[in-house]
Amino acid sequence: MNDLAYSARLLRRHPRYTLLAVLTLAVGIGVTTAMFGLLDAMFFRPLPLAEPDRLVELSLQSPGSRFGTVSYQEFLDIERNAPALQDVFAIGRRGVTFNHNGDTQSLLIHYVSGRYFPSLGIPMHLGRGLAEGDDRPEATTPHVVINHHLWQERLGAPADIIGRPIQLNNTIFTVVGVTARGFAGLHRMQRTDFWVTTQQSPFVVPGFRDDLANRSERWFRVMGRLADGATIEQARAGLDVLAARWREAGAREYQDASLVIRSRAEDTRKQTTNGAVLLGLIGLILLIACANVANLTLARGEGRRREIGVRAALGATRPGLLRQLLLESAVVSVAGGLAGLLLASWVVRMIPALLPPGAESMVLDVRVDGRLLIFALLLSTLTMLLVGIAPAWKGSRADITTALKGDARIPVWRGGRVQLRDVLVVAEIALSGIVIIAASLLLRSFAQTLAIAPGFDTTKNVSTFYMVPGIKGYDRPSTYRLLEEARRGAAALPGVTRASYGIRVPAQGNEAGWSAFFTIPGKEPPPGTDAFELRYTMVGPDYFELMGTRILHGRGIVEADQPASLPVAVISESMARQLWPGESPLGRRIRMGRQAPVDREIVGVAEDIRIGSLYEAPEMYVYVPFAQHPQGFGLLFVESAIDASALVPSVRQQIASLAPGVPVLNVSSFAAHMDLLLYEERRNAWIGLIAAVLALTLGAVGVYSVVSLTAARRTRELGIRAALGAGRAQLVRLLLGRGAVLAAAGSVLGIAGGVAAGHLLERQLHGVRAADPWSLVIATAGLGLVAATANLVPAWRASHVDPVAALKGD
């Protein structure tokens, strides 16, 4: 305790050192801890699932299943014929309207089979999960489970929620359970709000009864658990037998089908690896900060040689001196850790405000909890060790002779020796180089993403209004008429450039448009199939003009394309190029569907639009008039010459006047849609940018401190050289030599480490290679500029030495 009190007094006597050391560590610990909180919520925090290592996911790979999903009937086959699996369950994702206190919202619902909750072992905050008894077609009372966030944020966290009724679409459901906090579905970045059993899904949408019976309606994912003692190879062999049985049944759609199984633990490991790489990038900042503080401590130790020598002469042992110096480092580290934790808690609270519009569907539970506190404690302990051990070991070697002589001068400069400070500076520069190269790769990847031509104009002021008139009794033709009236009414509003409608926005993941089978006269379908399976969508008049998508040949969808007029279609540029290379497809016929096929005439070729995501290759795609293929829902698109948000009340009012009672479930915009699409790339770029700025700053401080110390130790030598006629330029070159060598050594190591770090980041890069030459050039130039400045400033200042004062030792 005496040593601790003495350490505190010493640190108070040197406020500049103490403040700089504590602030440096606070930045390193605070930023690393805050980023751990964010990445923990995204990648690390385990979902509350029972025995997750035994969970597997199955997918159907065939021409008839683009996303690996299966039909409900296929799921039943798998459930009955997979002996190496137990607790097999299905998950179907859809949107649903939720009416609460007169406010109707569009939320996400999962239709799950009866083994979903028992198999996963999902903990409940209130009530129970859905059971096999709920998954019966003859059930008369539909049950629903809701997530903790919806219960708390939207319903006000009523303790008596179990047994209460809630309205989904047009049906009243009874709440039987609320999931525990921390579970809102199996996907961290998309929150599930409700769970209903598959057999009770027709209560939500009556048409789902047909979907469950139709073997070609594939929108379910299948998961299960390996049976006791079973291996994934045994499960794979059993699924191969089932797939062969389907092929033998004679259905052509199964000719190239296979059932693929993979462990969910593999996906978890990949996600954890991605998060660990980003956390490691930020962790390098902490190492740089530790090296900086260690250098400061070493520099301070040079001035304490006399104190240490006197204490040794008075009987202090080396272990005692070592303990004293380690305690000083511990005090600094603890203070830096506490300040860093305060910084981290502030940053964590700010994270929700930094999320893009529309990100409320993300499961991003970033909070200061036990995991974050333990992480901060571990960082502080690691910091204490990194900062304290080497300087304490070096400083505890007392020079009793010098102390007793009373010589407090700084020791004579020995230019040829490689000292610990030099090693630390090289390490700082090398770590800074790794961070800057990694950050350059992430920023370049983001820039490459922004440069992708999505096929539509993302800069337009376009608002989207999602409506489901079908839940209010509108049939599909009347839904079309309502959307057409809404389009015309919105187009007439002041400030509106044009309006249209459709069923989706571009680049919307798996909600990328529906698939249908097409036969095309004179064109052979893929081997093993009897038709082309193509994705398609329904759009209204002026759709392509509003999107900013060019019509390359022919025309787009116009008002004249009515239900009773000639069935037409517009095809994508890729489809025209693949099926009619060097020819015009205009006037050609394509037959859409199998049960009630419709012959459509191609009237236009549109520029390729990125359908599923910004990164996928353009594909064959078909646009049909909404009037000729209506649905019970739609998106109204409104383009304006002014701020789109200013028109939202007017459009809402106009829709309400046309269809009282039909709610606008969601209002968004192209800007918000792009923010969500670019969220991960922008997040990675911001993490990289913050890391690069901090690395450059801390690296510059480290180089500056060493060159300044070197100059101080050579003051007498510089004075002699100046007295003998050396000019300032000569003195600057003399001082720059060692700093330049250290900077060059650190830069070489940093570039090598940066290339290795690039390979770890490959999964998160788009359009950029791990050894991207531009990133290397940018990093080398930035690092060289900062190192040169950090070298030059103290060298130039030292070159102004007064020869008389230096020779007198003042």
Residue pairs with C-beta under 8 A, 6 or more apart in sequence:
3 323
3 324
3 327
4 327
4 331
6 324
7 324
7 327
7 328
7 330
7 331
8 331
10 328
11 17
11 18
11 328
11 331
11 332
12 18
14 300
17 296
17 300
18 332
18 335
20 296
21 293
21 296
21 297
21 332
21 336
21 387
22 332
22 335
22 336
22 339
23 336
23 339
24 289
24 292
24 293
24 296
24 336
24 698
24 701
25 289
25 290
25 293
25 332
25 333
25 335
25 336
25 337
25 339
25 340
25 383
25 387
26 336
26 339
26 340
26 342
26 343
27 285
27 289
27 340
27 343
27 694
27 698
28 285
28 286
28 288
28 289
28 290
28 336
28 340
28 383
28 698
29 286
29 289
29 336
29 337
29 339
29 340
29 341
29 343
29 344
29 376
29 379
29 380
29 383
30 339
30 340
30 341
30 342
30 343
30 344
30 347
31 282
31 285
31 286
31 340
31 343
31 344
31 347
31 690
31 694
32 279
32 282
32 283
32 285
32 286
32 340
32 379
33 340
33 341
33 343
33 344
33 372
33 375
33 376
33 379
34 343
34 344
34 347
34 348
34 351
35 278
35 279
35 282
35 687
36 44
36 279
36 372
36 375
37 344
37 347
37 348
37 351
37 366
37 367
37 368
37 372
38 348
38 351
38 366
39 275
39 278
39 279
40 275
40 366
40 371
40 372
40 375
41 188
41 363
41 364
41 365
41 366
41 367
42 188
42 189
42 275
42 364
43 188
43 271
43 272
43 274
43 275
43 276
44 272
44 275
45 182
45 365
45 371
46 52
47 182
47 183
47 186
47 188
48 121
48 122
48 123
48 180
48 182
48 183
49 55
49 120
49 121
49 122
50 119
50 120
50 121
51 121
51 225
52 264
52 265
52 268
53 263
53 265
54 225
54 226
55 120
55 223
55 224
55 225
55 263
55 264
55 265
56 85
56 223
56 224
56 225
56 226
56 232
56 235
56 261
56 262
56 263
56 264
57 221
57 222
57 223
57 261
57 262
57 264
57 267
58 70
58 78
58 222
58 223
58 224
58 239
58 259
58 260
58 261
59 65
59 68
59 69
59 70
59 221
59 222
59 259
59 260
59 262
60 68
60 69
60 70
60 74
60 218
60 257
60 258
60 259
60 260
61 68
61 257
61 258
61 259
61 260
62 253
62 254
62 256
62 257
62 258
63 253
63 256
63 526
63 528
63 529
63 533
64 216
64 218
64 253
64 254
64 257
64 533
65 218
65 257
66 515
66 533
66 535
67 510
68 221
68 260
69 218
69 219
69 220
69 221
70 78
70 90
70 218
70 220
70 221
70 222
71 211
71 214
71 215
71 216
71 217
71 218
71 219
71 220
72 90
72 92
72 198
72 211
72 212
72 213
72 217
72 220
73 212
73 213
73 214
73 215
74 215
74 218
75 88
75 90
75 113
75 220
75 222
77 242
77 246
78 88
78 222
78 239
78 242
78 259
79 88
79 113
81 238
81 241
81 242
81 245
82 88
82 224
82 235
82 238
82 239
82 242
83 227
83 238
84 226
84 227
84 230
84 231
84 234
84 235
84 237
84 238
85 224
85 225
85 226
85 227
85 230
85 235
85 238
86 224
86 225
86 226
86 227
86 228
87 115
87 118
87 119
87 224
87 225
88 115
88 222
88 223
88 224
88 225
89 112
89 113
89 114
89 115
89 116
89 119
89 222
89 223
89 224
90 111
90 112
90 113
90 116
90 198
90 220
90 221
90 222
91 110
91 111
91 112
91 116
91 186
91 220
91 221
91 222
91 223
92 110
92 111
92 112
92 198
92 201
92 219
92 220
92 221
93 108
93 109
93 110
93 111
93 192
93 219
93 221
94 108
94 109
94 111
94 204
94 205
94 219
95 106
95 107
95 108
95 109
96 106
96 107
96 108
96 109
96 168
96 169
96 193
96 194
96 204
97 104
97 105
97 106
97 107
97 168
97 169
97 468
97 471
97 663
97 665
98 104
98 105
98 106
98 107
98 166
98 167
98 168
98 193
98 194
99 167
100 154
100 155
100 166
100 167
104 663
104 665
105 665
105 666
106 466
106 468
106 665
106 666
107 150
107 193
107 194
108 185
108 190
108 191
108 192
108 193
108 194
108 361
109 168
109 192
109 193
109 194
109 195
109 196
109 204
110 185
110 192
110 194
110 195
110 196
111 196
111 197
111 198
111 201
111 204
111 208
111 220
112 130
112 195
112 196
112 197
112 198
113 135
113 197
113 198
114 130
114 131
114 132
114 133
114 134
114 135
114 197
115 132
116 129
116 130
116 195
117 129
117 130
117 131
117 145
117 195
118 129
118 131
118 132
119 223
119 224
119 225
122 129
122 179
122 180
122 183
123 179
123 180
123 183
124 177
124 178
124 179
124 180
125 148
125 151
125 178
125 179
125 180
125 181
126 151
126 159
126 161
126 162
126 177
126 178
127 145
127 161
127 162
127 175
127 176
127 177
127 178
128 176
128 177
129 145
129 177
129 179
129 195
130 143
130 145
130 176
130 177
130 195
130 196
130 197
134 143
134 176
134 197
134 200
135 197
135 198
135 199
135 200
136 199
137 199
139 197
139 199
139 200
141 174
142 171
142 172
142 173
142 174
142 196
142 200
142 203
143 173
143 174
143 175
143 176
143 196
143 197
143 200
144 166
144 168
144 173
144 174
144 175
144 176
144 194
144 195
144 196
145 175
145 176
145 177
145 178
145 179
145 194
145 195
146 155
146 161
146 166
146 175
146 177
146 178
146 179
146 193
146 194
146 195
147 178
147 179
147 183
147 184
147 185
147 191
147 192
147 193
147 194
148 178
148 179
148 180
148 181
148 182
148 183
148 184
149 181
149 184
149 191
149 193
150 193
150 194
151 157
151 158
151 161
151 178
155 161
158 164
161 175
161 178
162 175
162 176
162 177
162 178
163 174
163 175
163 176
164 174
164 175
165 172
165 173
165 174
165 175
166 172
166 173
166 175
167 173
168 194
168 196
168 204
169 204
169 205
169 471
170 471
170 472
171 203
171 204
173 196
173 203
181 365
182 365
184 191
184 192
184 193
184 363
185 191
185 192
185 363
187 363
188 271
188 362
188 363
188 364
189 362
189 363
189 364
190 361
190 362
190 363
191 361
191 362
191 363
196 203
196 204
198 212
198 220
199 212
201 208
201 212
202 208
202 209
202 212
210 217
211 217
211 219
216 253
223 264
226 232
226 235
232 261
232 263
235 261
236 261
239 259
239 260
239 261
240 258
240 259
242 259
243 254
243 257
243 258
243 259
246 254
246 257
247 254
247 255
247 257
252 528
252 529
252 530
253 529
255 528
255 529
256 527
256 528
256 529
270 763
273 763
274 763
274 764
277 757
277 760
277 761
277 764
278 684
278 687
278 764
280 760
281 435
281 438
281 439
281 687
281 688
281 691
281 757
282 687
282 690
282 691
284 431
284 434
284 435
284 691
284 695
285 435
285 691
285 694
285 695
285 698
286 379
286 382
286 383
287 386
287 427
287 431
288 428
288 431
288 432
288 435
288 694
288 695
288 698
288 699
288 702
289 383
289 698
290 383
290 386
290 387
291 386
291 424
291 425
291 427
291 428
291 431
291 702
292 428
292 698
292 701
292 702
292 705
293 332
293 336
293 387
294 386
294 387
294 388
294 390
294 391
294 424
295 421
295 424
295 425
295 428
295 702
295 705
295 706
296 705
297 329
297 387
297 388
297 391
297 395
298 390
298 391
298 394
298 395
298 420
298 421
298 424
299 421
299 705
299 709
301 308
301 325
301 391
301 394
301 395
302 410
302 411
302 709
302 713
303 410
304 395
305 399
305 402
305 403
305 408
305 411
306 402
306 403
306 406
306 407
306 408
308 321
308 395
308 396
308 398
308 399
308 403
309 398
309 399
309 400
309 401
309 402
309 403
309 404
310 403
310 404
311 321
311 398
312 318
312 321
312 398
312 400
312 403
313 398
313 400
313 403
313 404
316 398
318 396
318 397
318 398
321 395
321 396
321 398
322 392
322 393
322 396
325 388
325 391
325 392
325 395
325 396
326 384
326 388
326 389
326 392
328 388
329 384
329 387
329 388
329 391
329 392
330 384
330 388
332 387
333 380
333 381
333 383
333 384
333 387
333 388
334 380
334 384
336 380
336 383
337 376
337 377
337 379
337 380
337 383
340 376
340 379
340 380
341 373
341 376
344 368
344 372
344 376
345 368
348 366
348 367
348 368
348 372
351 364
351 366
352 364
352 366
355 362
355 364
355 679
356 672
356 675
356 676
356 678
356 679
356 682
357 668
357 669
357 671
357 672
357 675
357 676
358 668
358 672
358 673
358 675
358 676
359 675
359 676
359 679
390 420
394 420
409 809
410 712
410 713
411 713
413 710
413 713
413 714
413 717
415 738
421 706
421 709
422 706
422 738
422 742
424 702
425 702
425 703
425 706
425 742
425 746
426 742
426 745
426 746
426 749
427 746
428 698
428 699
428 702
428 703
428 746
429 699
429 702
429 703
429 742
429 743
429 745
429 746
429 747
429 749
429 750
429 783
429 787
430 746
430 747
430 749
430 750
430 753
431 695
431 699
431 750
431 753
432 695
432 696
432 698
432 699
432 746
432 750
432 783
432 786
433 746
433 747
433 749
433 750
433 751
433 753
433 754
433 779
433 780
433 783
434 750
434 753
434 754
434 757
435 691
435 692
435 695
436 692
436 695
436 696
436 750
436 754
436 778
436 779
436 782
436 783
437 750
437 751
437 753
437 754
437 755
437 757
437 758
437 775
437 776
437 779
438 688
438 691
438 754
438 757
438 758
438 761
439 688
439 689
439 691
439 692
439 695
440 688
440 692
440 772
440 774
440 775
440 776
440 778
440 779
441 688
441 758
441 761
441 765
441 768
441 770
441 772
441 775
442 684
442 685
442 687
442 688
442 761
442 764
442 765
443 685
443 688
443 689
444 768
444 772
444 774
444 775
445 681
445 684
445 685
445 764
445 765
445 766
445 767
445 768
446 678
446 681
446 682
446 684
446 685
448 766
448 767
448 768
449 614
449 615
449 678
449 681
449 766
449 767
450 678
451 767
452 610
452 614
452 615
452 767
454 506
454 507
454 609
454 610
454 614
455 506
455 547
455 549
455 607
455 608
455 609
455 610
455 618
456 506
456 547
456 548
456 549
456 609
457 547
457 548
458 670
458 671
458 674
459 670
460 546
460 548
460 639
460 670
461 639
461 640
461 641
461 642
461 643
461 644
461 669
461 670
462 546
462 637
462 638
462 639
462 640
462 644
462 669
462 670
463 637
463 638
463 640
463 644
463 645
463 647
463 648
463 651
463 667
463 668
463 669
464 505
464 635
464 636
464 637
464 638
464 666
464 667
464 668
464 669
464 670
464 673
465 635
465 636
465 638
465 651
465 652
465 655
465 664
465 666
465 667
466 633
466 634
466 635
466 664
466 665
466 666
466 667
466 668
467 482
467 483
467 486
467 633
467 634
467 635
467 636
467 655
467 662
467 663
467 664
467 665
468 632
468 633
468 662
468 665
469 478
469 479
469 482
469 632
469 633
469 659
469 662
470 476
470 479
470 631
470 632
470 633
471 632
472 659
472 661
472 662
474 482
474 632
474 659
474 662
475 632
476 630
476 631
476 632
477 563
477 630
479 630
479 631
479 632
479 633
479 634
480 563
480 626
480 627
480 630
482 658
482 659
482 662
483 501
483 540
483 626
483 634
483 636
484 501
484 540
484 627
485 658
486 499
486 501
486 636
486 654
486 655
486 658
487 499
487 500
487 501
487 540
487 541
487 542
487 636
488 499
489 654
489 655
489 658
490 496
490 499
490 636
490 638
490 651
490 654
491 498
491 499
493 647
493 650
493 651
493 654
495 640
495 641
495 642
495 646
495 647
496 638
496 639
496 640
496 647
497 546
497 639
497 640
497 641
498 542
498 545
498 546
498 639
499 542
499 546
499 636
499 637
499 638
499 639
500 539
500 540
500 541
500 542
500 543
500 545
500 546
500 636
500 637
501 539
501 540
501 543
501 626
501 634
501 635
501 636
501 637
502 537
502 538
502 539
502 540
502 543
502 626
502 634
502 635
502 637
503 513
503 537
503 538
503 626
503 631
503 633
503 634
503 635
504 511
504 512
504 513
504 537
504 635
505 635
505 670
505 673
506 547
506 609
506 610
506 611
507 609
507 610
507 611
507 612
507 613
507 614
507 673
507 677
508 612
508 673
509 612
509 613
510 612
512 535
512 611
512 612
513 535
513 536
513 537
513 611
513 621
514 535
514 536
514 537
515 533
515 534
515 535
515 536
516 533
516 534
516 536
516 592
516 593
516 622
517 531
517 532
517 533
517 592
517 593
517 594
518 531
518 532
518 533
518 534
518 590
518 591
518 592
518 622
519 525
519 530
519 531
519 532
519 590
519 591
519 597
520 532
520 579
520 588
520 589
520 590
520 591
521 588
521 589
521 591
523 532
523 579
525 531
525 532
526 532
531 594
532 620
534 575
534 620
534 621
534 622
535 611
535 619
535 620
535 621
535 622
536 592
536 621
536 622
536 623
536 624
537 621
537 622
537 623
537 624
538 623
538 624
538 625
538 626
538 629
538 630
538 631
539 557
539 623
539 624
539 625
539 626
540 557
540 625
540 626
540 627
541 557
541 558
541 559
541 561
542 556
543 556
543 557
543 623
543 637
544 550
544 551
544 556
544 557
544 570
544 606
545 556
546 637
546 639
547 609
547 637
549 606
549 607
549 609
550 606
550 607
551 570
551 604
551 605
551 606
551 607
552 573
552 576
552 605
552 606
552 607
553 576
553 584
553 585
553 586
553 604
553 605
554 570
554 586
554 602
554 603
554 604
554 605
555 570
555 603
555 604
556 570
556 604
556 606
557 568
557 570
557 623
557 625
557 626
561 568
561 625
561 627
561 628
562 625
562 627
562 628
563 627
563 628
563 630
565 628
566 601
567 598
567 599
567 600
567 601
567 624
567 628
568 600
568 601
568 602
568 603
568 624
568 625
568 628
569 590
569 592
569 600
569 601
569 602
569 603
569 622
569 623
569 624
570 602
570 603
570 604
570 605
570 606
570 622
570 623
570 624
571 585
571 590
571 602
571 604
571 605
571 606
571 620
571 621
571 622
571 623
572 605
572 606
572 607
572 608
572 609
572 618
572 619
572 620
572 621
572 622
573 605
573 606
573 607
573 608
573 618
574 608
574 618
574 619
574 620
574 621
575 585
575 620
575 621
575 622
576 585
576 605
578 620
579 585
579 620
580 588
585 602
585 605
586 602
586 603
586 604
586 605
587 601
587 602
588 601
588 602
589 599
589 600
589 601
589 602
590 599
590 600
590 602
590 622
591 597
591 598
591 599
591 600
592 598
592 599
592 600
592 622
592 624
598 628
600 624
606 623
608 618
608 621
609 618
609 621
610 616
610 618
611 618
611 619
611 621
613 677
614 677
615 766
626 634
636 651
636 655
638 644
638 647
638 651
640 646
640 647
644 669
644 671
645 669
648 667
652 664
652 667
655 662
655 664
656 662
675 682
680 764
681 766
684 764
692 782
696 782
696 783
696 786
699 783
699 786
699 787
699 790
700 786
700 787
700 789
700 790
701 790
702 790
703 739
703 742
703 743
703 786
703 787
703 790
703 791
704 790
704 791
704 793
704 794
706 739
706 742
707 735
707 738
707 739
707 790
707 791
707 794
707 795
708 794
708 798
710 735
710 738
710 739
711 718
711 735
711 794
711 795
711 797
711 798
712 798
714 735
714 798
715 798
715 801
715 806
716 806
716 807
716 809
718 731
718 734
718 798
718 799
718 801
718 806
719 801
719 802
719 803
719 804
719 805
719 806
719 807
720 803
720 806
720 807
721 730
721 731
721 734
722 731
722 801
722 803
722 806
723 803
723 807
728 796
728 799
728 800
729 799
731 795
731 798
731 799
731 801
732 792
732 795
732 796
732 799
735 791
735 794
735 795
735 798
735 799
736 791
736 792
736 795
739 787
739 790
739 791
739 795
740 791
743 783
743 784
743 787
743 788
743 791
746 787
747 780
747 783
747 784
747 787
750 779
750 783
751 776
751 779
751 780
754 775
754 776
754 779
755 770
755 771
755 776
758 765
758 769
758 770
758 771
758 772
758 775
759 770
761 770
762 770
768 775
